[in-house]
Amino acid sequence: MSGRYNTLTFTEITALWTTYLNESMLKSMLTHMLSHVDDQEIKAEVQQSYQMAKTNIDFLVEFFQKHGFAKLIGFSDEDVYTIHQNYIQTPLP
């Protein structure tokens, strides 16, 4: 680490890491929603939220890389089902 960031406490680093995990999970959830939402007004709001989460993730990744922290691994596109799947195999009575 370099500069003033080498004085971050464990609690501060943990807060940044937790924020990254939360944002990557949110981005995955929003990706799923975007593939299923039909209402264009709602879709626009979800898209805006998706862009905000992506911006936050990009900032955190750059921050951690710039200051020599370990590579971040959170939720990814592999964790999202974007196609409709029939989860119920048998009809309900």
N, C-alpha and C positions, 0 to 999 in steps of 0.2 A: 504494500500500500504506500501511497505517497501523499505529501501535502497535509492539509488539515484533516483529512479523513482517517489518518492513522490513529486518531484519538477517539474514534467512535467506540462506544462501550458495547459490550455484548448485547445489552438490551436494545440499543439502537440498531445494531446489525440484524438482530432477530426481528425487529419491527419491519425493516426493509425486506427481509426474506419472506416474512409472513404476507406482506403486501404483494410481493411478487406471486406467491402461491394463490392468493385470493384473486388477483387480477387474471392470472392464467386460467383459473377455474371459471371465472366470470366470462372470459372470452370464449371458452369452450361451450358454456351454456348458451351464450348468445349466438354462437355459430349454429348450434342445434335449432334454436328458435328461428333464426333467419331462414333455415331450410324448410320450416313448417308453417310460418305465419303467412296468411293470405291477405289480411287487411293492410292496405298500403300505408295508412297513417301509423299504425302500430309498427309496421316493418321499418318505417323511417326512424322512429324513436329507438328501436332495437339496433338499427344500423349506427346511429349516433353513439349509443352506449358502447357498441362494439369498437368503434373507432377510438373512443376515449380509453377503453381498456388496452387496446393495442398500443396507443401512444404511451400509456403508463408503463407497459411491459418493455417497450423499446427503451425508454429512459432508464429503467432499472437495470436492464441487461447491459446497457452502455456504461452505467455507473459502476456496476460490479466488475466489468471487464477492465475499465480504466484504472481501477484501484486494486486490481490483482486478487479479487475474491474468486472463489471456486466457481466453475461453470454452473449456471442455474438450470435445474431440471424441474419443471412444473407440469401442469397439464398441457396436452398438445392436441393437434387435430386427430391423432390416432385414438384419442379418448372419446371422440364424438361420433355418434351415429347420425348421419345426415339424411339417410333414406328411411322411409317408413317401414317399420318392422312389426310383424304381428307377434306380440309377446304372449298372447293367450293361444295356446295350441288347441284347446278343446272349447266348444261353446259352453257358455254358462247356462245352468238350468233355468 
